[in-house]
């Protein structure tokens, strides 16, 4: 369940979970707004991941950490070759919800995320950095394949206050 942003005295743990939730919604926002032609388009040089493969990777890395942490709720792994945008969105929602539960529990109990050395805040930073890196790759790839993001979407990924 997303944390409400209206309380100016939000405890740090709630703020951190909210940052995770926003990050996940921004990744979802990007996928929702991709041109369907870009989804399985080959890269300009024919090497590297397609958009579908990058999105599958984002979800599968989340899944890997959930599994390493011993989460009870581990979503199915995605197969990049057969993946549709609709399936990807559903999977991203599942992995986002499972990450939310994992991080919220870790912060509430003061325990680390199992399998991740520093601490829960660093784990959160890692997840946000990982998603962000791949969102940038997707934005560049769709431009290179002739299906650039609408400016509204490009700038919309930075609107953390409304996502």
C-alpha positions in Angstrom: 0.0 0.0 0.0 1.5 3.4 -1.0 2.4 5.8 1.7 0.5 9.1 1.7 2.6 12.1 0.8 0.4 14.7 2.5 1.9 14.5 6.0 4.8 16.9 6.4 6.0 15.0 9.5 6.3 11.7 7.7 8.8 9.4 9.5 12.0 8.7 7.6 11.1 5.0 7.1 7.8 6.0 5.5 9.6 8.6 3.3 12.0 5.9 2.1 9.2 3.5 1.2 7.4 6.3 -0.6 10.6 7.0 -2.6 10.6 3.4 -3.7 6.9 3.5 -4.6 7.4 6.6 -6.7 10.4 5.1 -8.5 8.4 2.0 -9.4 5.5 4.1 -10.6 7.8 6.1 -12.8 9.2 2.9 -14.4 5.6 1.8 -15.0 4.7 5.3 -16.4 7.5 4.9 -18.9 6.4 1.4 -20.0 2.8 2.5 -20.3 3.8 5.3 -22.6 6.1 3.5 -25.0 5.2 3.3 -28.7 4.3 -0.3 -29.4 6.6 -0.4 -32.4 9.6 0.2 -30.1 8.8 -2.8 -27.8 10.7 -5.5 -29.8 12.6 -3.2 -32.2 16.1 -4.2 -32.9 18.9 -1.9 -31.7 20.6 0.2 -34.4 23.6 -2.0 -34.4 21.7 -5.3 -33.9 23.4 -5.9 -30.6 22.2 -5.4 -27.1 18.8 -5.7 -25.4 15.5 -4.7 -26.9 13.1 -2.5 -24.8 11.2 -5.6 -23.9 14.4 -7.3 -22.7 15.4 -4.3 -20.6 12.0 -4.2 -18.9 12.2 -7.9 -18.3 15.7 -7.4 -16.8 14.4 -4.7 -14.5 11.7 -7.0 -13.2 14.0 -10.0 -13.0 16.6 -8.2 -11.0 14.0 -7.1 -8.5 12.9 -10.7 -8.4 16.5 -11.9 -7.8 16.8 -9.6 -4.8 13.4 -10.7 -3.4 14.5 -14.3 -3.7 17.9 -13.6 -2.1 16.1 -11.8 0.8 13.9 -14.8 1.4 10.7 -13.0 0.4 7.5 -15.1 0.6 6.2 -13.2 -2.5 8.4 -13.9 -5.4 6.9 -13.0 -8.8 7.5 -15.2 -11.9 10.5 -14.5 -14.0 9.9 -12.8 -17.3 11.0 -14.2 -20.7 12.2 -11.3 -22.8 11.5 -12.9 -26.2 7.8 -13.5 -25.6 7.0 -10.6 -23.3 4.2 -8.1 -24.1 3.9 -4.7 -22.6 0.7 -5.7 -20.8 2.5 -8.7 -19.2 5.4 -6.5 -18.3 3.2 -3.9 -16.6 1.5 -6.6 -14.5 4.9 -8.1 -13.5 6.3 -4.7 -12.7 3.3 -4.1 -10.4 3.9 -7.5 -8.7 7.7 -6.9 -8.1 7.0 -3.3 -7.0 4.4 -4.5 -4.4 6.8 -7.2 -3.2 9.7 -4.7 -2.9 7.4 -2.3 -1.0 6.6 -5.1 1.5 10.3 -6.1 1.8 11.6 -2.6 2.4 8.8 -1.6 4.7 9.3 -4.7 6.9 13.1 -4.2 6.9 12.7 -0.6 8.0 10.1 -1.4 10.6 12.1 -4.1 12.2 15.5 -2.4 11.8 17.0 -5.4 10.0 19.0 -5.4 6.8 17.7 -6.8 3.5 19.1 -10.3 3.6 21.9 -10.7 1.0 22.5 -7.0 0.7 25.5 -5.8 2.7 25.2 -2.1 3.6 21.6 -1.4 4.9 18.1 -1.0 3.8 18.6 2.7 2.7 21.5 1.6 0.5 19.3 -1.3 -0.9 16.7 1.3 -1.8 19.3 3.5 -3.5 20.5 0.5 -5.5 17.0 -0.4 -6.7 16.3 3.2 -7.7 19.7 3.6 -9.4 19.1 0.3 -11.3 15.7 1.2 -12.5 16.8 4.8 -13.4 19.8 3.5 -15.4 17.6 1.3 -17.5 14.9 3.9 -17.9 17.6 6.1 -19.5 18.6 3.2 -21.7 15.0 2.7 -22.8 14.6 6.5 -23.5 17.8 6.4 -25.7 16.9 3.2 -27.4 13.4 4.3 -28.4 14.8 7.5 -29.9 17.4 5.5 -31.8 14.7 3.1 -33.2 12.6 6.0 -34.5 10.0 5.9 -31.8 11.0 8.8 -29.4 9.2 9.4 -26.2 6.7 12.3 -26.3 8.2 15.3 -24.5 5.4 15.1 -21.9 6.6 11.6 -21.0 10.3 12.4 -21.2 9.8 15.2 -18.7 7.1 13.4 -16.8 9.6 10.8 -15.6 11.1 13.6 -13.5 7.8 14.6 -11.8 8.3 12.7 -8.6 5.8 15.1 -6.8 2.9 13.9 -9.0 3.8 10.3 -9.6 
